[in-house]
Amino acid sequence: MPILYNQTTINGRLNVVVSNIDAGAGVGQMRILGTLGTVALIPLQKPSGTVSGGILTFSGLPLGSATLISDSVVGADIEDSTGLVVASGLTVGPSSAFDIIMPVTTVLTGQIISLVLATITGE
């Protein structure tokens, strides 16, 4: 049976995630991953997000960046300003069934991509 946390504890854990992303002098980033490697690096805002109701919602959306390679997007990691991975395994797709909502998930090199909504739901 999985461990269940109350809302206050879940929010506290997610606030630590925000603090870890925002640690350091620079901003954190979202690394958009494809089948061939890194598709794009999207700089996050500082503070990177807010927490309410057990959900971390990233700030300043939509955020965008030019793609580095042509590929199909399959996931995302979130890093602090030094490149240390704070959270990994986020799903990316065109609907609210995904952690990161991107209207287009097959991209060409140099294409501008946008994050429409990005959240992490606490457990």
N, CA and C atoms as a LAMMPS dump frame, in Angstrom:
ITEM: TIMESTEP
0
ITEM: NUMBER OF ATOMS
369
ITEM: BOX BOUNDS ff ff ff
-5.0000000000000000e+02 5.0000000000000000e+02
-5.0000000000000000e+02 5.0000000000000000e+02
-5.0000000000000000e+02 5.0000000000000000e+02
ITEM: ATOMS id mol type element x y z
1 1 1 N 0.846 -1.179 0
2 1 2 C 0 0 0
3 1 3 C 0.895 1.248 0
4 2 1 N 0.625 2.207 -0.887
5 2 2 C 1.456 3.417 -0.957
6 2 3 C 1.235 4.31 0.266
7 3 1 N 2.25 5.109 0.579
8 3 2 C 2.132 6.086 1.662
9 3 3 C 1.303 7.26 1.154
10 4 1 N 0.359 7.706 1.974
11 4 2 C -0.476 8.848 1.629
12 4 3 C -0.109 10.026 2.525
13 5 1 N 0.025 11.213 1.94
14 5 2 C 0.38 12.416 2.675
15 5 3 C -0.798 13.376 2.71
16 6 1 N -0.888 14.172 3.787
17 6 2 C -1.949 15.188 3.832
18 6 3 C -1.549 16.37 2.948
19 7 1 N -2.505 17.262 2.691
20 7 2 C -2.311 18.377 1.754
21 7 3 C -1.165 19.289 2.175
22 8 1 N -1.036 19.56 3.457
23 8 2 C 0.034 20.434 3.94
24 8 3 C 1.405 19.837 3.636
25 9 1 N 1.546 18.539 3.838
26 9 2 C 2.815 17.87 3.573
27 9 3 C 3.116 17.852 2.078
28 10 1 N 2.108 17.569 1.263
29 10 2 C 2.297 17.57 -0.196
30 10 3 C 2.742 18.951 -0.668
31 11 1 N 2.061 19.998 -0.203
32 11 2 C 2.444 21.354 -0.593
33 11 3 C 3.866 21.673 -0.136
34 12 1 N 4.234 21.245 1.066
35 12 2 C 5.583 21.476 1.571
36 12 3 C 6.638 20.809 0.704
37 13 1 N 6.369 19.577 0.295
38 13 2 C 7.315 18.858 -0.569
39 13 3 C 7.467 19.576 -1.906
40 14 1 N 6.362 20.04 -2.478
41 14 2 C 6.426 20.743 -3.766
42 14 3 C 7.124 22.097 -3.629
43 15 1 N 6.957 22.771 -2.496
44 15 2 C 7.67 24.038 -2.278
45 15 3 C 9.171 23.816 -2.206
46 16 1 N 9.61 22.668 -1.708
47 16 2 C 11.035 22.337 -1.709
48 16 3 C 11.52 22.153 -3.149
49 17 1 N 10.695 21.565 -4.005
50 17 2 C 11.05 21.411 -5.42
51 17 3 C 11.272 22.794 -6.043
52 18 1 N 10.356 23.731 -5.786
53 18 2 C 10.504 25.098 -6.308
54 18 3 C 11.802 25.712 -5.793
55 19 1 N 12.077 25.567 -4.503
56 19 2 C 13.308 26.119 -3.918
57 19 3 C 14.552 25.523 -4.566
58 20 1 N 14.519 24.235 -4.836
59 20 2 C 15.672 23.586 -5.475
60 20 3 C 15.862 24.058 -6.917
61 21 1 N 14.773 24.238 -7.653
62 21 2 C 14.877 24.753 -9.021
63 21 3 C 15.458 26.168 -9.012
64 22 1 N 15.021 26.973 -8.055
65 22 2 C 15.413 28.383 -8.001
66 22 3 C 16.743 28.618 -7.293
67 23 1 N 17.379 27.563 -6.762
68 23 2 C 18.667 27.716 -6.081
69 23 3 C 19.722 28.184 -7.085
70 24 1 N 20.632 28.971 -6.616
71 24 2 C 21.691 29.464 -7.487
72 24 3 C 21.372 30.837 -8.041
73 25 1 N 22.368 31.408 -8.679
74 25 2 C 22.252 32.78 -9.176
75 25 3 C 21.355 32.894 -10.408
76 26 1 N 21.372 31.891 -11.27
77 26 2 C 20.607 31.948 -12.514
78 26 3 C 19.224 31.336 -12.363
79 27 1 N 18.564 31.173 -13.484
80 27 2 C 17.239 30.559 -13.493
81 27 3 C 17.361 29.071 -13.815
82 28 1 N 16.379 28.309 -13.372
83 28 2 C 16.308 26.906 -13.747
84 28 3 C 15.856 26.787 -15.189
85 29 1 N 15.832 25.559 -15.669
86 29 2 C 15.38 25.348 -17.043
87 29 3 C 14.65 24.025 -17.164
88 30 1 N 13.817 23.951 -18.184
89 30 2 C 13.154 22.703 -18.525
90 30 3 C 13.857 22.142 -19.748
91 31 1 N 14.342 20.923 -19.624
92 31 2 C 15.014 20.246 -20.732
93 31 3 C 13.959 19.384 -21.416
94 32 1 N 13.597 19.744 -22.647
95 32 2 C 12.626 18.977 -23.419
96 32 3 C 13.383 17.857 -24.13
97 33 1 N 12.942 16.635 -23.918
98 33 2 C 13.652 15.457 -24.41
99 33 3 C 12.929 14.804 -25.578
100 34 1 N 13.71 14.34 -26.532
101 34 2 C 13.17 13.611 -27.673
102 34 3 C 13.776 12.228 -27.736
103 35 1 N 13.455 11.505 -28.768
104 35 2 C 13.993 10.155 -28.93
105 35 3 C 15.486 10.168 -29.213
106 36 1 N 16.01 11.292 -29.734
107 36 2 C 17.428 11.4 -30.084
108 36 3 C 18.256 12.176 -29.067
109 37 1 N 17.617 12.824 -28.107
110 37 2 C 18.35 13.625 -27.118
111 37 3 C 17.586 14.877 -26.744
112 38 1 N 18.318 15.924 -26.378
113 38 2 C 17.706 17.18 -25.956
114 38 3 C 17.145 17.925 -27.156
115 39 1 N 15.853 18.199 -27.118
116 39 2 C 15.172 18.92 -28.189
117 39 3 C 15.266 20.432 -27.964
118 40 1 N 15.111 20.856 -26.707
119 40 2 C 15.151 22.292 -26.407
120 40 3 C 15.441 22.489 -24.923
121 41 1 N 15.989 23.655 -24.603
122 41 2 C 16.195 24.098 -23.225
123 41 3 C 15.361 25.356 -23.04
124 42 1 N 14.38 25.274 -22.166
125 42 2 C 13.478 26.408 -21.967
126 42 3 C 13.766 27.03 -20.605
127 43 1 N 14.262 28.279 -20.583
128 43 2 C 14.529 28.945 -19.31
129 43 3 C 13.225 29.17 -18.54
130 44 1 N 13.278 28.923 -17.245
131 44 2 C 12.122 29.154 -16.387
132 44 3 C 12.236 30.522 -15.738
133 45 1 N 11.154 30.977 -15.161
134 45 2 C 11.165 32.246 -14.445
135 45 3 C 11.667 32.016 -13.023
136 46 1 N 11.9 33.097 -12.313
137 46 2 C 12.288 33.011 -10.914
138 46 3 C 11.392 33.929 -10.123
139 47 1 N 10.527 33.455 -9.266
140 47 2 C 10.377 32.053 -8.88
141 47 3 C 9.805 31.224 -10.033
142 48 1 N 10.222 29.968 -10.04
143 48 2 C 9.85 29.085 -11.146
144 48 3 C 8.394 28.643 -11.103
145 49 1 N 7.776 28.69 -9.944
146 49 2 C 6.387 28.254 -9.873
147 49 3 C 5.76 28.57 -8.534
148 50 1 N 4.47 28.27 -8.448
149 50 2 C 3.706 28.424 -7.21
150 50 3 C 3.026 27.105 -6.898
151 51 1 N 2.752 26.902 -5.619
152 51 2 C 2.14 25.653 -5.165
153 51 3 C 0.807 25.96 -4.503
154 52 1 N -0.207 25.212 -4.899
155 52 2 C -1.521 25.32 -4.286
156 52 3 C -2.278 24.029 -4.528
157 53 1 N -2.964 23.545 -3.519
158 53 2 C -3.815 22.372 -3.68
159 53 3 C -3.072 21.128 -4.118
160 54 1 N -1.795 21.013 -3.765
161 54 2 C -1.02 19.836 -4.131
162 54 3 C -0.496 19.845 -5.553
163 55 1 N -0.519 21.018 -6.194
164 55 2 C -0.044 21.134 -7.577
165 55 3 C 0.941 22.288 -7.681
166 56 1 N 2.112 21.996 -8.275
167 56 2 C 3.088 23.028 -8.599
168 56 3 C 2.796 23.476 -10.024
169 57 1 N 2.482 24.75 -10.196
170 57 2 C 2.218 25.314 -11.52
171 57 3 C 3.364 26.259 -11.859
172 58 1 N 3.993 26.04 -13.002
173 58 2 C 5.133 26.85 -13.394
174 58 3 C 4.688 28.253 -13.79
175 59 1 N 5.534 29.243 -13.47
176 59 2 C 5.231 30.66 -13.666
177 59 3 C 5.539 31.128 -15.08
178 60 1 N 4.821 32.199 -15.485
179 60 2 C 5.147 32.911 -16.709
180 60 3 C 4.781 32.228 -18.01
181 61 1 N 3.918 31.238 -17.947
182 61 2 C 3.567 30.514 -19.175
183 61 3 C 2.661 31.362 -20.055
184 62 1 N 2.751 31.267 -21.358
185 62 2 C 3.589 30.32 -22.091
186 62 3 C 5.048 30.762 -22.121
187 63 1 N 5.941 29.781 -22.059
188 63 2 C 7.374 29.987 -22.211
189 63 3 C 7.815 29.241 -23.454
190 64 1 N 8.799 29.77 -24.152
191 64 2 C 9.216 29.115 -25.386
192 64 3 C 10.704 29.19 -25.626
193 65 1 N 11.109 28.444 -26.641
194 65 2 C 12.509 28.398 -27.036
195 65 3 C 12.597 27.776 -28.418
196 66 1 N 13.718 28.021 -29.085
197 66 2 C 13.96 27.377 -30.382
198 66 3 C 14.472 25.961 -30.146
199 67 1 N 14.061 25.051 -30.989
200 67 2 C 14.512 23.669 -30.868
201 67 3 C 15.942 23.524 -31.374
202 68 1 N 16.649 22.546 -30.807
203 68 2 C 18.044 22.295 -31.158
204 68 3 C 18.181 21.231 -32.235
205 69 1 N 17.208 20.313 -32.296
206 69 2 C 17.237 19.205 -33.259
207 69 3 C 15.828 18.914 -33.746
208 70 1 N 15.717 18.223 -34.85
209 70 2 C 14.431 17.713 -35.329
210 70 3 C 14.183 16.376 -34.645
211 71 1 N 13.011 16.215 -34.033
212 71 2 C 12.75 14.999 -33.264
213 71 3 C 11.289 14.977 -32.815
214 72 1 N 10.921 13.878 -32.196
215 72 2 C 9.614 13.75 -31.533
216 72 3 C 9.836 13.893 -30.039
217 73 1 N 9.093 14.791 -29.411
218 73 2 C 9.215 15.044 -27.981
219 73 3 C 8.606 13.876 -27.216
220 74 1 N 9.361 13.386 -26.212
221 74 2 C 8.881 12.246 -25.429
222 74 3 C 8.827 12.513 -23.927
223 75 1 N 9.427 13.6 -23.454
224 75 2 C 9.42 13.859 -22.021
225 75 3 C 10.162 15.129 -21.68
226 76 1 N 10.331 15.358 -20.373
227 76 2 C 11.033 16.559 -19.919
228 76 3 C 11.651 16.325 -18.548
229 77 1 N 12.756 17.027 -18.303
230 77 2 C 13.388 17.1 -16.992
231 77 3 C 13.423 18.564 -16.597
232 78 1 N 13.512 18.813 -15.299
233 78 2 C 13.634 20.175 -14.8
234 78 3 C 14.953 20.267 -14.041
235 79 1 N 15.722 21.315 -14.356
236 79 2 C 17.053 21.48 -13.79
237 79 3 C 17.17 22.821 -13.083
238 80 1 N 18.093 22.885 -12.12
239 80 2 C 18.408 24.173 -11.519
240 80 3 C 19.37 24.934 -12.432
241 81 1 N 19.847 26.086 -11.978
242 81 2 C 20.681 26.93 -12.848
243 81 3 C 22.048 26.326 -13.151
244 82 1 N 22.453 25.287 -12.417
245 82 2 C 23.746 24.637 -12.683
246 82 3 C 23.601 23.396 -13.557
247 83 1 N 22.366 23.052 -13.925
248 83 2 C 22.128 21.865 -14.743
249 83 3 C 21.835 20.613 -13.934
250 84 1 N 21.773 20.729 -12.607
251 84 2 C 21.439 19.594 -11.76
252 84 3 C 19.958 19.252 -11.929
253 85 1 N 19.648 17.996 -12.228
254 85 2 C 18.259 17.583 -12.417
255 85 3 C 17.542 17.582 -11.072
256 86 1 N 16.464 18.349 -10.992
257 86 2 C 15.637 18.438 -9.789
258 86 3 C 14.452 17.485 -9.898
259 87 1 N 13.883 17.371 -11.085
260 87 2 C 12.734 16.481 -11.323
261 87 3 C 12.873 15.905 -12.724
262 88 1 N 12.576 14.627 -12.859
263 88 2 C 12.672 13.987 -14.177
264 88 3 C 11.437 13.113 -14.403
265 89 1 N 11.293 12.677 -15.636
266 89 2 C 10.19 11.787 -15.966
267 89 3 C 8.866 12.472 -16.234
268 90 1 N 8.881 13.781 -16.487
269 90 2 C 7.635 14.478 -16.795
270 90 3 C 7.166 14.093 -18.191
271 91 1 N 5.869 13.949 -18.334
272 91 2 C 5.287 13.597 -19.622
273 91 3 C 4.964 14.868 -20.4
274 92 1 N 5.04 14.776 -21.734
275 92 2 C 4.788 15.92 -22.607
276 92 3 C 3.821 15.499 -23.703
277 93 1 N 2.794 16.317 -23.925
278 93 2 C 1.838 16.022 -24.975
279 93 3 C 0.856 17.165 -25.171
280 94 1 N -0.113 16.984 -26.065
281 94 2 C -0.988 18.082 -26.466
282 94 3 C -2.232 18.295 -25.599
283 95 1 N -2.401 17.528 -24.509
284 95 2 C -3.633 17.675 -23.719
285 95 3 C -3.337 17.67 -22.225
286 96 1 N -4.357 17.907 -21.427
287 96 2 C -4.2 17.965 -19.974
288 96 3 C -3.891 16.606 -19.35
289 97 1 N -3.845 15.547 -20.14
290 97 2 C -3.45 14.235 -19.631
291 97 3 C -1.944 14.177 -19.365
292 98 1 N -1.191 15.205 -19.765
293 98 2 C 0.257 15.242 -19.641
294 98 3 C 0.678 16.287 -18.607
295 99 1 N 1.894 16.129 -18.039
296 99 2 C 2.432 17.123 -17.101
297 99 3 C 2.719 18.443 -17.81
298 100 1 N 3.279 18.348 -19.002
299 100 2 C 3.654 19.51 -19.795
300 100 3 C 2.795 19.511 -21.05
301 101 1 N 2.041 20.588 -21.252
302 101 2 C 1.204 20.672 -22.442
303 101 3 C 1.945 21.47 -23.513
304 102 1 N 2.196 20.82 -24.638
305 102 2 C 2.794 21.438 -25.814
306 102 3 C 1.897 21.111 -26.997
307 103 1 N 1.45 22.127 -27.728
308 103 2 C 0.562 21.877 -28.853
309 103 3 C 1.175 20.995 -29.941
310 104 1 N 2.502 21.072 -30.116
311 104 2 C 3.192 20.324 -31.168
312 104 3 C 4.28 19.483 -30.512
313 105 1 N 4.317 18.185 -30.814
314 105 2 C 5.342 17.328 -30.205
315 105 3 C 6.286 16.7 -31.23
316 106 1 N 6.095 16.999 -32.499
317 106 2 C 7.061 16.62 -33.532
318 106 3 C 7.604 17.928 -34.087
319 107 1 N 8.921 18.139 -33.96
320 107 2 C 9.494 19.45 -34.245
321 107 3 C 10.661 19.364 -35.217
322 108 1 N 10.952 20.502 -35.826
323 108 2 C 12.097 20.648 -36.728
324 108 3 C 13.13 21.557 -36.069
325 109 1 N 14.382 21.402 -36.415
326 109 2 C 15.455 22.229 -35.87
327 109 3 C 15.15 23.707 -36.089
328 110 1 N 15.3 24.502 -35.021
329 110 2 C 15.073 25.939 -35.103
330 110 3 C 13.632 26.369 -34.917
331 111 1 N 12.732 25.427 -34.83
332 111 2 C 11.311 25.75 -34.633
333 111 3 C 11.113 26.278 -33.208
334 112 1 N 10.279 27.296 -33.063
335 112 2 C 9.952 27.821 -31.737
336 112 3 C 8.84 26.953 -31.151
337 113 1 N 9.098 26.419 -29.948
338 113 2 C 8.077 25.63 -29.265
339 113 3 C 7.643 26.379 -28.014
340 114 1 N 6.407 26.136 -27.588
341 114 2 C 5.858 26.807 -26.418
342 114 3 C 5.274 25.81 -25.444
343 115 1 N 5.499 26.08 -24.159
344 115 2 C 4.821 25.35 -23.104
345 115 3 C 3.545 26.109 -22.795
346 116 1 N 2.422 25.471 -22.959
347 116 2 C 1.145 26.105 -22.693
348 116 3 C 0.797 25.998 -21.218
349 117 1 N 1.043 24.834 -20.63
350 117 2 C 0.795 24.591 -19.201
351 117 3 C 1.817 23.576 -18.732
352 118 1 N 2.379 23.813 -17.558
353 118 2 C 3.341 22.872 -16.98
354 118 3 C 3.073 22.763 -15.49
355 119 1 N 2.824 21.553 -15.03
356 119 2 C 2.521 21.331 -13.612
357 119 3 C 3.192 20.045 -13.129
358 120 1 N 3.368 19.967 -11.83
359 120 2 C 3.747 18.727 -11.167
360 120 3 C 2.717 18.5 -10.076
361 121 1 N 2.079 17.373 -10.104
362 121 2 C 1.087 17.034 -9.083
363 121 3 C 1.772 16.228 -7.987
364 122 1 N 1.634 16.708 -6.752
365 122 2 C 2.247 16.053 -5.604
366 122 3 C 1.493 14.793 -5.211
367 123 1 N 2.222 13.932 -4.542
368 123 2 C 1.623 12.696 -4.055
369 123 3 C 1.938 12.524 -2.594
